[in-house]
Amino acid sequence: MRANTPITANSPTFRPKLLTTLRGYTRQQFIADLIAGLTVAIVALPLALAFGIASIPEEVATGAGVSPPAAGLFTAIVAGFLISALGGSRVSIGGPTGAFIVIIYAVAAKHGYDGLILATLMAGVMLVALGIARMGTLIKFIPYPVTTGFTTGIAVIILSGQIKDLLGLHTTDPADHPIPPEFVAKVAWCAEHIATINWSSAIMGVAIVAGLFAWRKWMPRRVPGAIVLLIFATLIARLFNLPVETIHDRFGAIPTGLPVPRFPTTGWDRLPELVAPAATIAVLAAIESLLCAVVADGMLGTRHRSNTELIAQGVANIASPVFGGIPATGAIARTATNVQSGGRTPIAGMTHAALLLLIVLTVGRFAAMIPLCALSGVLVVVAWNMSEMRSFRWLLNGPRQDTLVLLATFGLTVFTDLTIAVGVGIVLAALLFMKRMADVSSVEFVDASEGGVDVPTESITRDRGSADSGIRVYAINGPFFFGAAYKLRDTLDAIGNHPRALILDLAKVLTLDATGLHALEELHRTSRARGTRLILAGMHMQPMVAIASRGLTERLGAENLAPDVRTAINWAAEKSETTQPNADPSQGVP
């Protein structure tokens, strides 16, 4: 699309993939999408319940009259349908994910449920704005050590948050405070209450974990092990009347229908304090959704529309909290299940959401019988799967700078806050990237008389292009960013006598930033003041456009913009021969 082409609703950049895939849609494909949607719905049901329970603190849910397991289900239904219907990927499945648990829990604990709703709405607006601004491709440039660091950190926090329910830990003192959200305090709380372990819960929870790992190894992937094992655990608990806490015991019955739309009652004065968590939700949703779309493209050989996907994620995150949900994004595991089950169009994702709604309307009340220890076992496996331990270990053995970014992001995620971790990780990675760019750039003196420049031997004499001829040649290799600019200044400051002509070979400079441009302007001013002629040789298009935009080409003059070093040396030598030796340097070079 050309830059001056107006953006319309029918622009391919923003057209949902649903409209594209409906062309030539067949009955056979609908049946395949229907089967895939049913499979994904069965897989998504226990995950939605578990993510909802883990995301909203119990005391916050009680105060707001919210059912956390229902919030997870409503997110999978509302957001899942909208992401598939409006998104830029053929097969991405949207809904609540493990990556959001940490940030949602922290926002809800600090700002309450209404604060969480408002932050999610703000995040949705930010995502829509990112999509309209065509920022989808830029999100992909977040460094791999940053994403691995906070993903592994999130996995550790999720794992620590499941210890209590997995082992059935509880308080015996009514005055005892609930489990704290901070990682260190949470682990300390669990260690302090380890004597209250419920062995029925512990055995069942560990059995679920072992069963899921065994299922993944020995059973077909299309058979959803989580739902089968949860049904089995629920039946065992009911038949033998085991003393394990269920969803109903803690949260009551699960609603059997979508709630009435609800908007936050919090005042607009709270918007400034919610900008940071909203931005974190938006960035995390963008990263996860586009990563999910890339994974789906790799499985199918297709191409997604990143900006369309961001807009769909934004709309979904605006609608989800209104209908009692939590933030949503693309779910990689459920997307892979969709592809493996035969889903090839957004119809599969829409069907998965519709079938989840049907389950809620019909048999949803039975989900309240699921033991919490069994759901915690499911989340333990989810945390392990998303920990990316193999990638984490691989990065630990990589370059030290990448290891530093990885460990900093991981440590800040675990011990402070995800908002701080992502921000610091990106800034640190950017600083290290700039250092690397500076390291690959160099400024070298070239002695033309010794063959350092590709100039015919007969045109070189000791007073034409050599180190002591009054004509100095310096080659800048690599991007002319701030690092190369400072190297150039240091190199030129070390020159004892000011040459009659200074040639900068820019043939290996493909990019020039503002700092490099400023360095050239300063060099031009000082050269004129010292009576030194400055010649730029071999410039590529981007540097030429950059200096022209600042008017430097006019101040230099066409006679000082040589196509190559060969020409520049000859120009400088000819001018030097006609220059009076006692000319006033303060007058500059005419």
ROFIBA-470608 format. One record per residue (C-alpha): residue in one letter; y negated, z, x negated. Coordinates in steps of 0.02 Angstrom, whole numbers, plus 50000, padded with zeros to 5 digits. Example, Ala and Ser with C-alpha at 12.3 -4.5 7.8 and 13.67 -1.06 7.14 Angstrom:
<rs>
a502255039049385/s500535035749316/
</rs>
This chain:
<rs>
m500005000050000/r498284995649932/a497025009449905/n495835002150032/t497145000050168/p496725011350316/i497985024850358/t498665023350534/a500045031350634/n501125016150597/s500835017050409/p502515017250315/t501845031550211/f501865043150361/r503135035150478/p504585046850517/k506285040950459/l506915042950638/l505935027450690/t506645017650544/t508455022650573/l508425019050760/r508345000450722/g510114994050742/y510775011250787/t512565009950850/r513725019950960/q514885023050812/q513465030450711/f512955041550857/i514725048650866/a514705051850678/d512995060250690/l513595070750837/i515115076950740/a514035080550588/g512765089850695/l514135100750770/t514825104850598/v513105109350529/a512725119950683/i514305130250654/v513835132450471/a512025136550512/l512395149750645/p512925164050530/l511645159350398/a510225159550524/l510755176750585/a510905183350407/f509265176050346/g508335183050496/i509035200550469/a508665200150282/s506895193450303/i506085205750423/p506075224450383/e506905234850517/e505385246050545/v504245230850563/a505415222750688/t505545238850789/g503665241050794/a503365223150849/g504825222350971/v505605207950874/s507445204150851/p507705198450668/p509355189450701/a508565180250848/a507075175550737/g508275166850618/l509105157550761/f507445152150838/t506885145550669/a508455135050649/i508235128150826/v506365124550833/a506005120450650/g507665111850626/f507335099850769/l505545095750716/i505955093250532/s507315080650576/a506295071850711/l504675070150611/g505285070950430/g505365057950294/s507205060450251/r508685053150343/v509835068150331/s508855083750278/i509255099050381/g507835111450406/g507865129850449/p507775147150371/t508355148150191/g508775161450063/a507295156449954/f506095162850087/i506875180050110/v505885188349971/i504165181950018/i504425184350205/y505025202150181/a503535206250069/v502255198650188/a503005207150341/a503105223950252/k501295223050194/h500415214250337/g501555217250486/y502385204550599/d500735197450662/g500185195050482/l501795185550448/i501495174350598/l499715170450542/a500235167350361/t501595155250420/l500355146050531/m499145144550385/a500565138350274/g500975125150404/v499185118950405/m499195118350214/l500805108050215/v500075095550338/a498515094150230/l499585091350074/g500525077450162/i498965068850227/a498195070050053/r499765061549985/m500165075949869/g502035074449897/t502365066149731/l501375079249634/i502465093549697/k503915085949601/f503045089149436/i503275108049441/p504245111649281/y506115114549291/p506055131649201/v504835137849334/t505925132749482/t507495139249397/g506645155649351/f506025160049524/t507615153549609/t508705164649501/g507495179049527/i507575176749715/a509475176949706/v509445193549612/i508275201149743/i509355194849887/l510895202049803/s510065218949778/g509505218949959/q511295217250022/i512015232249931/k511535244350069/d512385235150214/l513805228350108/l514345245950061/g513775254150223/l512555265950135/h511515276850249/t510375291950248/t510945309150300/d509205316850304/p508155311350455/a506585313850349/d507225301750217/h506215285750199/p506995268650230/i507555258150083/p506005251949987/p505695233349963/e505355234049774/f506835229249664/v506865244349550/a506545256649691/k507865247949798/v509195249349664/a508715267449633/w508865271049821/c510605263449826/a511145273349672/e510465289249750/h511425286449914/i513045279549839/a513965295249899/t513675289650080/i514725273950058/n515675268250213/w517355262550147/s517745252150301/s516125242350276/a516375240950088/i518145234350102/m517675221950239/g516115216050147/v517015213449982/a518425204650074/i517175192550151/v516455188749978/a518175185949902/g518725175950053/l517235164150043/f517505160749858/a519355157549891/w518945146650042/r517785135749939/k519155133249810/w520675130449920/m520075124550092/p519245108150146/r517345108550136/r517165102050312/v517955117850381/p516555131050390/g517295146150303/a515845157850346/i516025156250535/v517935157650526/l517895173350420/l516505181250524/i517515178550684/f519035185950599/a518045201050535/t517295203950708/l519005203550790/i519725215650661/a518275227750686/r518485227250876/l520375228350881/f520505242950760/n518885251050815/l518255251850636/p516705262650605/v515615248150546/e513825244750602/t513585228750701/i512065218050741/h512005225950915/d512055243650844/r510485240850743/f509505227350834/g510175227251010/a510705211951108/i510255194451049/p509145185051173/t510025171251269/g508545159351276/l506975153951184/p505535166351195/v503845163251275/p502615156051148/r501725170051057/f500145168950953/p499585182250829/t498415195550895/t497745199750722/g495895196150694/w495155182050591/d494505195050468/r496255195950394/l496285177650344/p495655180250164/e497015192750122/l498345180950191/v497805165450094/a498865169749941/p500495173150035/a500195157950146/a499955147049992/t501565153849918/i502505149850078/a501765132350079/v502175128749896/l503935135749913/a504235125650072/a503595109849988/i504665112249833/e506255116549928/s506055102750057/l505695088949930/l507085095049817/c508245094549967/a507685076750006/v507985071449825/v509735078749830/a510085069349992/d509435053249915/g510615055649768/m512095057649886/l511685042449993/g510715030949877/t509205031249994/r507355035149969/h506375048150066/r504525048250112/s503855063750028/n502175064350118/t502995062150288/e504205076050244/l502755087750202/i501885084050366/a503505087550461/q503735103850367/g501955108650412/v502195105050597/a503835114750597/n503035129850515/i501645129650643/a502855128950789/s504185140750721/p503175157150723/v502455152850894/f504235153250963/g504735169250874/g505345161350712/i504995163250527/p504535150650390/a505715135950369/t506075122450242/g507435110250193/a509145118250168/i510115109950027/a511835117050070/r511705112350254/t511025095250208/a512525092250093/t513685097750235/n512815085350349/v513095070950228/q514905075750195/s515225076650382/g514605058950413/g512795061850462/r511695047050414/t510155048150525/p508955061750588/i509945061850751/a511225072950662/g509905086050620/m509175085450795/t510935087350867/h511245102550756/a509685110950828/a510145106451007/l511915113150986/l511235129350912/l510155131351067/l511685128251175/i512635141751080/v511195154051104/l511135150251291/t513015152151317/v513945162951192/g512515169751088/r512745187251156/f514435188451068/a513575186050899/a512885203650917/m514645210150885/i514675203650705/p514765217850578/l513235218850465/c514345221350312/a515145204450347/l513445195850357/s512955204450195/g514515197150115/v513945179850169/l512235182750091/v513015188849929/v513895172049912/v512275163049960/a511365172649823/w512685167949696/n512635149649746/m510745148649731/s510655158649569/e510935142849464/m511725153449327/r512365138249235/s510605130749227/f509885147749183/r511065149749034/w510735131748981/l508855134648977/l509085150848879/n509835140348739/g508445127248748/p506725126548667/r505895143348646/q504375138348748/d505465133848898/t506435150048877/l504805159648881/v504265151249044/l505985154249119/l506055172649077/a504245175749126/t504485167749297/f506155176549323/g505485193549270/l503905192349375/t504925186849527/v506105201649513/f504905215249460/t503245210449539/d502945197149670/l503465179149700/t501645173949723/i501205180349550/a502795173249475/v502525155449535/g500685155549487/v500955162849313/g502465151749283/i501515135849325/v499995140949221/l501085145949074/a502065129749084/a500435119849092/l499755128748938/l501355125348841/f501315107248898/m499535105548833/k500055113248668/r501485100948653/m500315086548690/a499165093048554/d500615094248433/v501135076148458/s499345070248428/s498735067948251/v497215062048155/e497625053347990/f496555046047852/v497065028147813/d496715021047641/a496635002447673/s496654998547487/e498405005747476/g499084995847622/g498875009047754/v498044996347869/d498754979247913/v497384969347824/p497684954447708/t497694960147527/e496384947547475/s495114955047597/i495264972647524/t494274978247373/r493874995547308/d492234994947404/r492954987947566/g494014999747672/s494565011547534/a494355030347520/d492845029247403/s492045013147466/g490925021347594/i492055014947734/r493285027547802/v494685023647924/y495515037148030/a496965033548146/i497215044248302/n499025044448356/g499525050248530/p498505055448682/f496685059248640/f496655075948731/f495795092048684/g497035095448543/a496725078848456/a494855081048485/y494825097348388/k495915090048252/l494675075648235/r493215087648221/d494105098148089/t494565082447991/l492805075247993/d492005092047951/a493045092247792/i492235076047730/g491095079947584/n489985064447577/h489515055447737/p490215037647734/r489185022347772/a490435017347907/l491735027348002/i493135017948090/l494235026248221/d495875017048249/l496305020048433/a497725007548445/k498985021448477/v497905030748601/l498425026648779/t497495040548869/l495815048948843/d495305064648936/a493585072648961/t493725083148803/g494145067948698/l492715058348778/h491525072648741/a492125072748559/l491745054148543/e489995056648614/e489655070848491/l490345060248349/h489195045948400/r487655057248399/t488045065248231/s488485048448153/r486805041048203/a485915056348136/r486805054547967/g486585035847955/t488445032647978/r489015017648076/l490375022248202/i491615008548249/l493005010648378/a494484999048351/g495964993648455/m495545002748618/h496705001148768/m496134999348947/q496085017749002/p495035023848854/m493895008748871/v493595012349056/a493305030749016/i491955027848886/a491155014348993/s490995026549138/r489925037849028/g488855023548960/l489525025748783/t489965007348765/e488135002648789/r487535015648664/l488825010248535/g488494991748560/a489734977448565/e489614975448375/n490444992648357/l491914989448474/a493184980048369/p494804972848437/d495784979448287/v495594988448121/r495634972148023/t494074966048112/a493244983148104/i493414984147914/n492704966847891/w491244970748008/a490884986947916/a490984978747744/e489814964547793/k488534976647864/s488664987847713/e488254973247596/t486624969547690/t486084987647706/q484694993347588/p485335007447478/n483765017847503/a483695015647692/d483155030947789/p484755038547865/s483775046948001/q483405029948075/g485245026948110/v486135010348106/p485194996448197/
</rs>
